[in-house]
Amino acid sequence: MKKIVCMALLAALPTLLHAQVLKGDDQFSFLNQLRWDMSKEEVLRVCNANKTKIGGSDTTVTLDATLIGAEAKVIMRFKNKGERLEKIEVRFKEQTETLLETVVSHFTRTTGESPVRAEKEKSLLLITMRMEIAGWKTKAEKVILMVGRRNSSIFDMYLSIAPISR
């Protein structure tokens, strides 16, 4: 009996050791099925199992998903033509102050830390462009939220998730 339990644990150990994206955060529905050690082919199998419409290239897989309650385009980037998942980019389709507050409060809550923030502003004739960056770090990942503003309205919101060790 001990041998069977030990063999089962040894068989499961490689899977347990590989970091799951965002620790399986249920607000990021599709992403919680992925691990950072997955190849492009493995990610495509997950997409096909979920009947997700996909696009992409040699080094990317692109799909539409609902993350944190908002529609988004998700771009998964791979190292060396699909060898290993390297970075996940999320471009929210609708950029609102409410969504911005939701994303910031979600990652502040889940990491237990306030974000590190930076801001850069540039005035051009009649408009002012401002780039805001907020970043969080977990034990396994770094999460960066970039927000572009024209005057006071948001025109772009981009979330980048990457493992720390790469």
C-alpha positions as CSV (number, residue, x, y, z in Angstrom):
1,M,0.0,0.0,0.0
2,K,2.8,2.4,0.9
3,K,4.5,1.7,-2.5
4,I,1.3,2.6,-4.3
5,V,0.9,5.9,-2.5
6,C,4.6,6.8,-3.0
7,M,4.4,5.9,-6.7
8,A,1.2,8.0,-7.1
9,L,2.9,11.0,-5.3
10,L,6.0,10.6,-7.5
11,A,3.9,10.6,-10.6
12,A,1.9,13.7,-9.6
13,L,5.0,15.6,-8.3
14,P,6.1,17.1,-11.7
15,T,2.5,18.5,-12.2
16,L,2.4,19.9,-8.7
17,L,5.8,21.6,-9.0
18,H,4.9,23.6,-12.2
19,A,3.3,26.9,-11.4
20,Q,-0.3,27.4,-12.5
21,V,-1.0,30.8,-14.0
22,L,-2.2,33.2,-11.3
23,K,-2.5,30.3,-8.9
24,G,-5.8,29.2,-10.6
25,D,-7.5,32.6,-9.9
26,D,-11.2,32.0,-10.8
27,Q,-11.6,35.6,-12.0
28,F,-9.3,34.7,-14.9
29,S,-11.4,31.7,-16.0
30,F,-9.5,30.5,-19.0
31,L,-6.0,31.4,-17.8
32,N,-6.4,29.3,-14.6
33,Q,-6.2,26.2,-16.8
34,L,-2.7,27.0,-18.0
35,R,0.7,26.5,-16.5
36,W,3.9,28.4,-17.3
37,D,5.7,25.2,-18.5
38,M,3.1,24.5,-21.2
39,S,4.1,24.5,-24.9
40,K,2.1,26.1,-27.6
41,E,0.7,22.6,-28.5
42,E,-0.5,22.0,-24.9
43,V,-2.2,25.4,-24.8
44,L,-3.9,24.7,-28.1
45,R,-5.2,21.4,-26.7
46,V,-6.7,23.3,-23.7
47,C,-8.3,25.8,-26.2
48,N,-9.7,23.0,-28.3
49,A,-11.1,21.2,-25.2
50,N,-12.9,24.5,-24.2
51,K,-14.1,25.0,-27.8
52,T,-12.4,28.4,-27.8
53,K,-11.9,30.2,-31.2
54,I,-8.2,30.9,-31.6
55,G,-5.8,32.7,-33.8
56,G,-2.1,33.5,-33.7
57,S,1.2,32.9,-35.3
58,D,4.3,30.7,-34.7
59,T,5.0,32.3,-31.3
60,T,1.5,33.4,-30.2
61,V,-2.0,32.1,-29.5
62,T,-4.8,34.7,-29.5
63,L,-8.3,34.3,-28.2
64,D,-11.3,36.2,-26.8
65,A,-12.2,35.6,-23.2
66,T,-14.1,37.1,-20.2
67,L,-11.6,37.9,-17.5
68,I,-12.5,39.6,-14.2
69,G,-16.0,40.2,-15.6
70,A,-14.8,42.0,-18.8
71,E,-14.4,41.0,-22.4
72,A,-10.8,40.9,-23.4
73,K,-8.4,39.8,-26.2
74,V,-5.8,37.4,-24.7
75,I,-2.4,37.0,-26.4
76,M,-0.2,34.2,-25.1
77,R,3.4,34.6,-26.2
78,F,5.8,31.6,-26.4
79,K,9.6,31.3,-26.4
80,N,11.4,29.8,-29.4
81,K,8.4,29.1,-31.7
82,G,6.1,27.6,-29.1
83,E,8.5,25.9,-26.8
84,R,7.2,27.4,-23.5
85,L,4.6,29.9,-22.4
86,E,6.5,33.1,-21.7
87,K,4.0,35.9,-21.2
88,I,0.3,36.5,-21.3
89,E,-1.1,39.9,-22.5
90,V,-4.7,41.0,-21.9
91,R,-6.2,43.8,-23.9
92,F,-9.5,44.8,-22.4
93,K,-12.1,45.7,-25.1
94,E,-13.9,48.3,-23.0
95,Q,-11.7,50.6,-21.0
96,T,-13.6,52.2,-18.1
97,E,-12.7,53.7,-14.7
98,T,-14.8,51.0,-13.1
99,L,-12.8,48.2,-14.8
100,L,-9.6,49.9,-13.8
101,E,-10.6,50.1,-10.2
102,T,-11.8,46.5,-10.3
103,V,-8.4,45.2,-11.7
104,V,-6.4,47.3,-9.2
105,S,-8.4,46.2,-6.2
106,H,-8.4,42.5,-7.3
107,F,-4.6,42.3,-7.6
108,T,-4.2,44.4,-4.4
109,R,-6.4,41.9,-2.6
110,T,-4.9,38.7,-4.1
111,T,-1.3,39.8,-3.5
112,G,-1.9,41.5,-0.2
113,E,0.2,44.4,-1.4
114,S,-0.6,47.8,-2.8
115,P,0.8,48.2,-6.4
116,V,4.1,49.9,-7.2
117,R,3.0,52.8,-9.4
118,A,4.6,55.1,-11.9
119,E,3.2,57.8,-14.1
120,K,4.4,59.8,-17.1
121,E,2.6,62.8,-18.6
122,K,3.2,64.7,-21.9
123,S,1.2,67.7,-23.1
124,L,0.8,68.2,-26.9
125,L,-0.9,71.3,-28.1
126,L,-4.6,70.7,-27.1
127,I,-4.3,67.3,-25.5
128,T,-2.4,65.7,-22.6
129,M,-1.3,62.1,-22.8
130,R,-0.6,60.2,-19.6
131,M,0.7,56.7,-19.1
132,E,0.0,55.1,-15.7
133,I,1.7,51.8,-14.7
134,A,0.8,49.7,-11.7
135,G,2.7,46.5,-10.8
136,W,2.3,43.6,-8.4
137,K,4.6,40.7,-7.6
138,T,3.6,37.3,-6.3
139,K,6.0,34.4,-5.5
140,A,5.7,33.1,-9.0
141,E,4.7,36.1,-11.2
142,K,4.8,39.7,-12.0
143,V,1.7,41.5,-13.1
144,I,1.8,44.9,-14.8
145,L,-1.2,47.0,-15.6
146,M,-0.6,49.9,-18.1
147,V,-3.3,52.5,-18.7
148,G,-3.1,55.2,-21.4
149,R,-5.1,58.4,-21.0
150,R,-5.9,61.2,-23.4
151,N,-6.8,64.2,-21.3
152,S,-8.8,62.5,-18.5
153,S,-10.4,59.6,-20.5
154,I,-8.9,56.1,-20.8
155,F,-8.0,55.0,-24.4
156,D,-6.1,51.9,-23.6
157,M,-5.8,49.3,-20.8
158,Y,-3.2,46.5,-21.0
159,L,-2.4,43.8,-18.5
160,S,0.8,41.8,-18.7
161,I,1.4,38.6,-16.7
162,A,4.8,36.8,-16.7
163,P,6.6,34.4,-14.5
164,I,9.4,35.9,-12.4
165,S,12.0,33.3,-13.2
166,R,12.1,33.9,-16.9
